[in-house]
């Protein structure tokens, strides 16, 4: 089933500008933020909402490597969740 292509205002997850339904469906930011959909999002985007998520993803990866080096075990999913909440500065309450 084909869908009618649509443009949505203020829905780009990075710059909050216009974005097509096609790009939203693919989980991509708008064409202004990422001109080529084949590019790696975290390597290309330098600022905006997605950049912050990419930075947190990188912090979590580094923390997991640190954890494994010192504990000789991968962190449990709950420990990953706690670390992610710390990096996001979310409350534990």
C-alpha positions as CSV (number, residue, x, y, z in Angstrom):
1,X,0.0,0.0,0.0
2,X,1.4,3.4,-1.0
3,X,1.1,6.4,1.1
4,X,0.6,10.0,0.0
5,X,3.9,11.9,0.5
6,X,3.5,14.5,3.2
7,X,5.5,17.4,4.6
8,X,5.3,18.1,8.3
9,X,6.3,21.5,9.8
10,X,8.4,21.6,13.0
11,X,8.9,17.8,13.1
12,X,12.5,17.3,12.1
13,X,14.0,15.6,15.2
14,X,17.2,17.7,14.8
15,X,16.3,21.2,13.8
16,X,12.5,21.1,14.2
17,X,12.0,22.3,10.7
18,X,10.0,20.8,7.8
19,X,10.4,17.1,7.1
20,X,8.9,14.6,4.7
21,X,6.9,11.6,5.7
22,X,9.4,9.5,3.9
23,X,12.3,10.7,6.0
24,X,10.3,10.4,9.2
25,X,9.4,6.8,8.3
26,X,13.1,6.0,7.7
27,X,14.1,7.6,11.1
28,X,16.1,10.3,9.4
29,X,16.3,14.1,10.0
30,X,15.2,16.5,7.3
31,X,17.2,17.0,4.0
32,X,18.7,20.3,5.4
33,X,20.3,18.4,8.3
34,X,21.3,15.3,6.4
35,X,21.3,15.9,2.6
36,X,22.3,12.3,1.7
37,X,20.3,9.6,3.5
38,X,23.2,7.1,3.1
39,X,25.4,9.2,5.4
40,X,26.0,8.0,8.9
41,X,23.8,10.4,11.0
42,X,26.1,10.6,14.1
43,X,29.2,11.2,11.9
44,X,27.6,13.9,9.8
45,X,25.5,16.0,12.1
46,X,27.5,18.6,14.1
47,X,24.7,20.3,16.1
48,X,21.1,19.9,17.1
49,X,18.9,17.5,19.0
50,X,20.3,14.4,17.2
51,X,23.9,15.5,18.0
52,X,23.1,15.5,21.7
53,X,21.8,11.9,21.4
54,X,24.8,10.8,19.4
55,X,27.1,12.3,22.1
56,X,25.2,10.4,24.8
57,X,25.4,7.2,22.8
58,X,29.2,7.7,22.6
59,X,29.5,8.4,26.3
60,X,27.5,5.3,27.1
61,X,29.7,3.2,24.8
62,X,32.9,4.6,26.5
63,X,31.4,3.9,30.0
64,X,30.5,0.3,28.9
65,X,34.1,-0.2,27.8
66,X,35.4,1.3,31.0
67,X,33.1,-1.0,33.0
68,X,34.2,-4.1,31.1
69,X,37.9,-3.2,31.6
70,X,37.6,-2.8,35.3
71,X,34.9,-5.3,36.2
72,X,35.7,-7.9,33.5
73,X,32.1,-8.2,32.6
74,X,29.6,-6.3,30.5
75,X,27.1,-4.1,32.4
76,X,23.6,-5.5,32.9
77,X,20.8,-3.7,31.0
78,X,19.7,-2.1,34.2
79,X,23.1,-0.7,34.8
80,X,23.1,0.6,31.2
81,X,19.8,2.3,31.8
82,X,21.1,3.9,35.0
83,X,24.2,5.2,33.1
84,X,22.0,6.5,30.3
85,X,19.8,8.4,32.8
86,X,22.9,9.9,34.4
87,X,24.2,11.1,31.0
88,X,20.8,12.5,30.1
89,X,20.7,14.2,33.6
90,X,17.4,12.5,34.3
91,X,16.1,12.1,37.9
92,X,16.1,8.7,39.5
93,X,13.1,9.7,41.7
